[in-house]
Amino acid sequence: MATRKLFRRIFYKLAPSWLTTEDGEKVLFSLGLMMDAFAERARQGALANMPSYCPEDALAPIGRERRIIRGINESAETYAERLLPWLDDHAARGNAWKMMDQLRGYCGVDMMIRTVDVRGNWYTRAANGSLSYLLDQANWNWDGAAASQWSRFWVVIYPSASLWAVGPTWGAAALWGGAWGTAGYTWGSTATPDDVQSIRSIVREWKPAGTRCVNIILAFDAASFAPTGAPGAPLPDGAWGKSAKALGGVYVASRLSTARYWSTS
């Protein structure tokens, strides 16, 4: 606080006595007051770019500049803490672990997250934050095009009940909150459109260069999509490119029913 009053007080020690009394005092005090205001503006401007010291309404532009999306119901203190190591985080962008860290930060709850590519390279971030991986498992055959589309990968999120749950499907009255066309709902889960868009944005921002995420999968069965699983059902068996397939002249679901699948395009 003392520095904010410096200019309006220091002139008493620097100016001759005839300028520090009566009209001279008024003029110098007014000039000092304006200088204090400019100094305070500069101080606040410098702090506005520092997440630990800025006002809360400055976190949004800082987050956009640093390309860190604020999480669901994330407090200002937690978001500011996540904004601090942005340079180090972006330096490792393209690393599966960094992408999972950003997804965990956005969701705000402890949960397991996995990525898997067409070769069956699995990377897992457990709910407690521990990391593990298994390579070349050859157990992920999405649509039979693995050899020609090597750059594809998938993100598997195991949401806790406090985050998202299985939601209404098309045609259910609850999907629209009782009124057809009501905004804020998505098919199949309680995630909001904003949640879906934010998750997609995080994956696009943090994925390895030259790769393409095909789907973001919400796995509501904690035992599903196990990296050690054998090729074929219940893992993708080559017929998961579309949500349904013809079986005996009847269309049936081609994918695991306990999960939900968000396209990234």
N, C-alpha and C positions, 0 to 999 in steps of 0.2 A: 504493500500500500504506500510505503514511503516514496517509492520511485515515481508514483503517479502524481505526486505533489512537488516533485523536484523543481521544475521550471518556474512554477508560480511562487516558489520560496527562495530560490537561489539568487535571484536578482538583488535581494536585500544585502548580500555579501559582496556583490560584484559592482553595483552601481554606486555613484556618489550619493551623498545624503539628500541632495536637493531633488534627486530622481526617485527616492524611496519613500517620500512623504507626499501628501496631498495629491495633486493631479498627476504628478509623475508616477506616484505609486499606483494610481488607478490604471494608467496606461500600461505600465510594465506588468502589473498583475494580470490584466486582460490578455496581453501578449503571451505571458507565461501559461495562462489557462488554455489558450488555443494550442500552444506547443504540447502541453500535457495531453490534450485531446488527440492530437496527431500521433503522439508517442503511444498512447493507449490503443489507438486504432491499429497501429503497426504491430503492437504486442499481440492483440487479439487475432490479427490476420495471420501472424506466425503460428499461434496456437491452434488456429482453425485447421491446419494441415497435420496436426499431431493427434492421433486417435485417443491418446491417454489424457489429453488436456482440453480437447475441443468441446464445444457445446454439442448436445446430442443431435441437433438438426444438421450438423456438419458431417455426421457419419455417413449419410447417404451419398453425398457427392464424393467423399473419400473412397467409399466402397466401389463406386462406379469407376473412379480413376484407377483404383488398384485391382479392379475386376474380381472382387470378392463379394459374393451375394450374401446378403443378410439372411439369417436362418428364420425358420418358422418360430414366431414368438421369442426370438433371441433378444436378450437384454442388451442394453447399450454397453454395459461393462464387458460382457462376453464378446460382443461383436468387435469392440475396440481392441480387445486382446488378440482376436484373430487377424485384425488388420495390420498388426505390428510386423510380423515376419513375412510380409508380402513379397519382398524382393527375393528372399531365400526360397520361398514356396514356388514362385514363378520360375526361378532358375532350374527347378527340378520338374517343371511342368512336362507332362508326357509320361511321367512315372505313375504306375497304377496306384501306388500307395498315396501319392499326393491327391489324386482324384478322389480316392476313397475318403481321405481326410476332409476334403471340401464337402463331400456328400454328408459325412457325419456331422460336420459343423453346421450345415444347413438344416439337417433334420433335427438336431439338438437332442437326440436320445441315443443311448448305447444300443447298437444293433449290429448284426453281421452284414458285411457287404462283400460281394465277390465280383471278379471279372473273369471271363473265359473267352478264348478265341477259337478259331476253326481247327487249330491243331490240338486243342485240349490243354492249353496252358492256363492253369488256374491260379489266381491270386486271391487270397482271402484275408480280410481284416475282421477279426473276431469282435464280438461285442465288448470285450475287455480291452480292445486296442492291440492285441497281439497279432503279428503278421506271419503268414505262411504261404507257401506256394508249391504246386506240383506241375511239372512240365511234361509235355508230349504224352498226355494220357490217351489221345486219339478216341475220345468218348463223346465228342460233341459234333453231331451231324445234323445241322439245322434243316437244310433242304437239298442235300446231295451235291452242292456246288462248292465244297470246301477247297478243292484243288485250284479252281479258277478264281476264287474270290478270297484270297489269303488274308486280306487286310481287315476282315470283319471281326468284330468282337461284340460281346454282350455284357451288360451290367446286371447283376442280381442283387436286389435289396431285400433283406428280411425285416420288414417293419414291425416294430413293437405295437401292441394293442393301443398304446397311448398316442401313437403317431397316426397310423392308418389301419383301417379294418376292411374286410370284404364288404363291398357296398352293393347297392341295388343295380340290377341289370336293365337293359332296354325294355321299356314297357311297364316297369314297376312304378307305381305312383310316387314312391318315396324318392325316386331318382330326381324328380323335379320339385321336391319339397311340397308336393300337393298342387302345384300349378305348372302346367305345361310350359316349358321354355324358360323356367327360372334359372338365372345365371348362378354360377358357383358350384355346379355339380359335375362329376365325371362318372362314366360308366364303370361299374365293377369294383370300385373302391371309394373310400371316403376322402381320398385326396382331392384337393381343389384344382381347378385349371391353373391357378398361379403356382401351386406346388409342382404340377407336371412340367410347366414351362421352365421353372427355375431348375429343376433336376436336369432337364434336357440341356439347358444352358451351361450348367456346371460340367456335364459330360463333354459337351462340345469344346468348352474352353480348356479342359484339363486332359483330354485324351491324347495319346501319342500321335505325332504328326504322321500323315499318310494313312491313317486308319479310319474306319467308319463303324460307329456303334449302330447295330441293327435294331436292337430292342433294349429297353430298360424293363427288367422283369421284377415285379413285386411277388416274392415268394412267401405265401402265408403259412406254408408248412416248413417248419424249421429243418426237417430232415430231407427236404427235396433239394435237387441239384447238387448232390454230393460229388466232390471232385474225384473220389475213388470209385464212383459208380461204373458199372460195365456199360459198353456201348449199347444203345437202344433204350426202349422205354424202361423206366420213366424219364430218362434223359432224351433229348431230341433224337429221333430215329430216321431223319431224312425227309420227314413229311410235315415239318413244322413251319414251312415257308408261308403257308396260309393257315388261317385259324380253323378251317374245316377241310375234310377230305371225304371222298366217296368210298364207302365200304359196303359192298353188297347192294349197290344201287341206292344207298341212303347216305346222306351227308351227316357225318359225325364230327365231334370236336377232335382236332388233331394234336392239340397241345395239352399239357398238364392242367387240370381243372382247378387246382388249388392255387394257381398263380394268375397274375394279371400282366398284360404285355403292352407296354407303351412304345409305339413307334417313335423314332427320333426324327422323322422327316415330316 
